Amino acid sequence: MSECQEFQSNPERPVPPTAPLSRASITDAAIDFIEEKGLTKLSMRALASTLGCGTMSLYSHVKNRDDLIAAIVQELLERSRLLQVTGTTYPTWQEQIRASLFAYRDLAAAYPASFELLALAPYGVAPVAEHLEGIVESLRRAGVPADRAYVVLGALDAYATGFLMVWARTQAEADGTAPVEPSPLTELRTLAAFDHGLDVFIAGFEREFTP
């Protein structure tokens, strides 16, 4: 009998049948929960209720909420194209940058409510550190001067994270509300504007790297 099935045997708390618990199934359910109800509503108790299990059952697979967040960050990376992009050598550093930032943008579009967990994850913790070092190495392979690769990463991450955090949160909070009338100001916060801003960044780096 699985942990969920055992919990379901309580006649005072009927819940629908669920699959056996695992770290992966808990992580998947947490992402679905965040996208449906919002990050602020996520707690171990709320997630356990969604899964139809006792809260303590979760702790057999995730140590605590911080460990759950780490698992979500890892899963978001794996669901994105980011790892694939950093493992690919592109003909130019411009193409490498565009591929990396477009993958980051697409992740924000696919998981607007969960995106900030990856976007705001500390640089020095796994799996973020390994991913960022992978980006630096991919930039070097594509021709970014070795002494500038970290500077390029920092500037691009500051731009992309700041822009996409605001955009993603706007998308998550706008669900079910009346659409905002287009205006010159609202056009500043579109994905088309993000792409244009990225082109401006790349043009600036081109001038810096050109002898």
C-alpha positions as CSV (number, residue, x, y, z in Angstrom):
1,M,0.0,0.0,0.0
2,S,1.4,3.4,-1.0
3,E,1.7,6.4,1.3
4,C,-1.1,8.1,-0.5
5,Q,-3.3,5.1,-0.5
6,E,-2.8,4.7,3.2
7,F,-3.8,8.3,3.8
8,Q,-6.9,7.8,1.7
9,S,-8.2,5.0,4.0
10,N,-9.3,7.7,6.4
11,P,-13.1,7.9,5.7
12,E,-13.3,11.4,7.1
13,R,-11.0,12.8,4.4
14,P,-11.8,11.3,1.0
15,V,-9.4,12.2,-1.8
16,P,-9.1,11.0,-5.4
17,P,-6.7,8.1,-6.1
18,T,-3.1,9.2,-6.6
19,A,0.2,7.6,-7.8
20,P,2.8,6.4,-5.4
21,L,4.9,9.2,-4.0
22,S,8.4,9.9,-5.3
23,R,10.6,13.0,-5.3
24,A,9.8,13.4,-9.0
25,S,6.0,13.1,-8.6
26,I,6.1,15.6,-5.6
27,T,8.2,18.0,-7.7
28,D,5.8,17.8,-10.7
29,A,2.8,18.3,-8.4
30,A,4.5,21.3,-6.8
31,I,5.1,23.0,-10.2
32,D,1.4,22.3,-11.2
33,F,0.3,23.7,-7.8
34,I,2.3,26.9,-8.3
35,E,1.1,27.5,-11.8
36,E,-2.5,27.0,-10.7
37,K,-2.6,28.7,-7.3
38,G,0.6,30.8,-7.1
39,L,3.9,30.5,-5.4
40,T,2.7,32.2,-2.2
41,K,0.2,29.5,-1.6
42,L,2.8,26.7,-1.7
43,S,3.4,25.0,1.6
44,M,4.2,21.4,2.5
45,R,0.7,21.0,4.0
46,A,-1.1,22.5,1.0
47,L,0.9,20.3,-1.4
48,A,0.3,17.2,0.7
49,S,-3.5,18.0,0.6
50,T,-3.3,18.3,-3.2
51,L,-1.6,14.9,-3.4
52,G,-4.0,13.3,-1.0
53,C,-1.3,12.4,1.6
54,G,-0.3,13.3,5.1
55,T,2.3,16.0,5.3
56,M,4.9,13.7,6.9
57,S,4.7,11.5,3.9
58,L,6.4,14.2,1.8
59,Y,9.4,14.3,4.1
60,S,10.4,10.8,3.1
61,H,11.2,12.3,-0.3
62,V,12.1,16.0,0.3
63,K,13.8,17.2,3.4
64,N,11.9,20.5,3.8
65,R,10.5,23.3,1.7
66,D,14.0,24.5,0.7
67,D,14.8,21.1,-0.6
68,L,11.5,21.1,-2.5
69,I,12.4,24.5,-4.1
70,A,15.8,23.1,-5.1
71,A,14.1,20.1,-6.8
72,I,11.7,22.5,-8.6
73,V,14.7,24.6,-9.9
74,Q,16.4,21.4,-11.1
75,E,13.2,20.3,-12.8
76,L,12.6,23.7,-14.5
77,L,16.1,23.6,-15.9
78,E,15.5,20.1,-17.3
79,R,12.2,21.0,-18.8
80,S,13.7,24.0,-20.5
81,R,16.2,24.0,-23.5
82,L,18.8,25.7,-21.4
83,L,20.9,22.6,-20.7
84,Q,20.8,21.6,-24.3
85,V,21.8,25.1,-25.5
86,T,24.8,25.3,-23.1
87,G,25.9,21.9,-24.3
88,T,25.9,23.0,-27.9
89,T,28.6,24.9,-29.7
90,Y,27.2,27.6,-32.0
91,P,29.1,29.2,-34.9
92,T,29.2,32.6,-33.2
93,W,28.9,34.0,-29.7
94,Q,26.0,36.1,-30.9
95,E,24.0,33.0,-31.8
96,Q,25.1,31.4,-28.5
97,I,23.7,34.4,-26.5
98,R,20.5,34.5,-28.5
99,A,19.9,30.7,-28.1
100,S,20.5,30.9,-24.3
101,L,18.3,33.9,-23.7
102,F,15.5,32.7,-25.9
103,A,15.5,29.4,-24.0
104,Y,15.3,31.4,-20.8
105,R,12.5,33.5,-22.2
106,D,10.6,30.5,-23.3
107,L,10.8,29.0,-19.9
108,A,9.3,32.1,-18.4
109,A,6.5,31.9,-20.9
110,A,5.8,28.2,-20.1
111,Y,6.0,28.5,-16.3
112,P,5.3,32.2,-15.4
113,A,4.4,31.5,-11.8
114,S,7.3,29.1,-11.1
115,F,9.9,31.0,-13.2
116,E,11.1,33.3,-10.4
117,L,12.3,30.3,-8.4
118,L,15.0,29.7,-11.0
119,A,15.4,33.4,-11.8
120,L,16.2,34.3,-8.2
121,A,18.1,31.2,-7.2
122,P,21.5,32.1,-5.7
123,Y,24.4,31.8,-8.1
124,G,26.4,29.6,-5.8
125,V,24.1,26.7,-5.3
126,A,23.5,23.6,-7.3
127,P,22.2,23.2,-10.0
128,V,22.4,26.9,-10.8
129,A,26.1,27.2,-10.4
130,E,26.8,24.3,-12.8
131,H,24.4,25.7,-15.3
132,L,25.9,29.2,-15.2
133,E,29.4,27.8,-15.5
134,G,28.1,25.9,-18.5
135,I,27.0,29.2,-20.1
136,V,30.4,30.8,-19.5
137,E,32.1,27.9,-21.1
138,S,29.7,27.9,-24.1
139,L,30.4,31.7,-24.5
140,R,34.1,31.0,-24.5
141,R,33.8,28.2,-27.1
142,A,31.7,30.6,-29.3
143,G,34.4,33.3,-29.3
144,V,33.7,35.6,-26.3
145,P,37.1,36.7,-24.9
146,A,37.8,34.5,-21.9
147,D,38.4,37.5,-19.6
148,R,35.0,38.9,-20.5
149,A,32.8,35.8,-20.4
150,Y,31.7,36.3,-16.8
151,V,31.1,40.0,-17.4
152,V,28.9,39.2,-20.4
153,L,27.0,36.6,-18.3
154,G,26.4,39.0,-15.5
155,A,25.1,41.8,-17.8
156,L,22.8,39.4,-19.7
157,D,21.5,37.7,-16.6
158,A,20.7,41.1,-15.0
159,Y,18.8,42.2,-18.1
160,A,17.0,39.0,-18.8
161,T,16.1,38.2,-15.2
162,G,14.9,41.7,-14.4
163,F,12.8,41.9,-17.6
164,L,11.4,38.4,-17.5
165,M,10.6,38.4,-13.8
166,V,8.3,41.4,-14.2
167,W,6.8,40.0,-17.4
168,A,6.2,36.5,-15.9
169,R,4.7,37.9,-12.7
170,T,2.4,40.1,-14.7
171,Q,1.3,37.1,-16.7
172,A,0.7,35.0,-13.6
173,E,-1.3,37.8,-11.8
174,A,-3.3,38.7,-14.9
175,D,-5.0,35.3,-15.1
176,G,-8.8,35.8,-15.1
177,T,-8.6,39.6,-15.0
178,A,-9.6,42.0,-17.7
179,P,-6.9,42.6,-20.4
180,V,-4.9,45.8,-20.2
181,E,-5.4,48.2,-23.1
182,P,-2.3,48.4,-25.3
183,S,-0.3,51.6,-25.0
184,P,3.2,52.7,-25.6
185,L,4.0,51.8,-21.9
186,T,2.5,48.3,-22.1
187,E,4.5,47.7,-25.3
188,L,7.7,48.1,-23.3
189,R,6.8,44.9,-21.4
190,T,6.3,42.5,-24.3
191,L,8.4,39.6,-25.4
192,A,9.0,41.4,-28.6
193,A,10.5,44.2,-26.6
194,F,12.7,41.7,-24.7
195,D,14.0,40.4,-28.0
196,H,14.8,43.9,-29.2
197,G,16.6,44.7,-25.9
198,L,18.7,41.6,-26.4
199,D,19.7,42.8,-29.8
200,V,20.8,46.1,-28.3
201,F,22.9,44.3,-25.7
202,I,24.6,42.2,-28.4
203,A,25.3,45.2,-30.5
204,G,27.0,46.8,-27.5
205,F,29.2,43.8,-27.0
206,E,30.1,43.7,-30.6
207,R,31.4,47.2,-30.4
208,E,33.4,46.3,-27.3
209,F,34.9,43.2,-28.7
210,T,35.8,44.7,-32.1
211,P,39.4,45.8,-32.2
